[in-house]
Amino acid sequence: MEEVFVSRSSAVARILTARQALLRDDAHELTAGEKAAQVERLDRLLFDVRAGRTCDFIMPTSNGEIRIFVTPD
């Protein structure tokens, strides 16, 4: 698993990009219920990262998973 250190603003941008990809229907293999659950998970993660309650998380990508460590801006 790849590990990346990013600023809080960069982490927020990554989460928003993943959320937008889900909403654009880029995830064809997911059912509507799974997609809604993923969007809800990303929304919660977005709130937690913005509030500073989360300092690391795992982000799924097309090449596997990336563990993201959030550093202060």
N, C-alpha and C positions, 0 to 999 in steps of 0.2 A: 504494500500500500504506500502510495506516495504521500509525503507530508509537506505542507506548505505553510509558511508564516506570512500572514497578510495583515494590513491595517484593518481597522473596524470598517472604514468606508469601502474598502475593497471587498471585504467579506459580504457586506450588504449588497454590493453590486453583483457578486457571484450568485447570491440567493435570488435576487430579482431576475437575473438572466435565466436561471433554472425555472423559476416560476412562470416567466413569460413563455419559455419553450413548452411547458406543459399546457398553458392556455392556448398556444398557437396550434395545438394538436400535433406536435412533433413526436409525441409518445404514442404511436399507433398500437403498440402491443398492450396498452393498459385499457381496462374497462372504465366506464364512466365513474363507477364507485371508487376504483383504485386511484384514478386521476384526481378525484375530489379529495381523497385522503392525503395524497401527496401534496396537493396545493395547501391544504389545511396545515400539514406538517411544516411546509416551507413558510407559511404565514407566521406560525408560532416561533419558528427559528428566527425569522426576521425580527420579530418583536424582542426576542431574548437577546439577540446580538446587538441590536440598537440600544437596548437598555443596559448593556454591559453584564448581563447575567450569565452569558455563555462565553467561555474563552476558547473552546475548541468543539468541533463537530465534524461529522463524516458526510461528505457530499458525493452522491453517486454521479458518475460520468459514463460516457460511452466506452471508455477504456478501463473501467473498474471504479474503484472508490478512491477519494482523496481525503485525507484527514487535514482539516484546516485549523490552524492555531491563530487566534485573533490577538493582535497586539494593539495597544492604545494608539490612537491617531496622533 
